Amino acid sequence: MISYAKLQKNYADQYIARKGSRIIAHARTYPQLVKKIAEKHIDRTKLIFGFVPPKSTICIYAFSFSS
């Protein structure tokens, strides 16, 4: 399992690509991340991509349910 605190410590303000709990690559921009993945010849469809906000960021989530 990936600790969110460790992600922010190591990858704050960066895009990450992970497979399971392992970080495969990281970069400041999404295009740079995709380029790194391509250079490693890794199948992008097997990865989970995300952005790690800086520690000082407040995230607000909104949910909408309809029946």
N, C-alpha and C positions, 0 to 999 in steps of 0.2 A: 504494500500500500504506500502511496505517496503522501507525505506530510505536506499540507498546504504551506505551513510555516517554512519548511525547507525549500519549497518551490519559490516562495517569495524571496528568501535569502539568496538563493543561487541564480534565479532566472527572472527577477523583477523587471517589469517593463520590456519583456521579450516574448516572442512566440516560441512555442515548444512543439515538438512532435514526440509522441511516446507510443510505445508498444507495451501494453500491460502497465507495469509500474516502472518501466525503464525509459529514461529520456534518451531518445535516439539522436536528436539534434535540437539546436536552439539558435535564434538569430533575432536581431533588432527589428527586422521587417519580415512580413510574410513571404514576399518574393525571394528574399535571401534564404529563408528557411527551405522553401521549395527547391531552390538551387542546390543547397547542401544535401537534401534528400536524393535528388537526381544524381549528384556526383557520387553518392555512396551506393547507387544502383539498388535502392530499397523500394519495394512496391508501396506506393503511397496509400493504396486502398486498405492496407493492413495497419495503418497508423491512426492515432487520434491526435488532432491538432488543437491547440488552444493558445490563449494569451494569458500571461501571468501579470496582473496589474501591480503597480508599485505598492509598497507597504502602506503608504499614506492614502491610498484610494479607498473610497467607500463604495461598495457595490449595492445597488438597489435592484431587487428583482420584482417584477409584477407578474401575477398569474391571473389568468382568466379562464373560467370554467363555463361551459355551456352544456345544456342538456338536449 
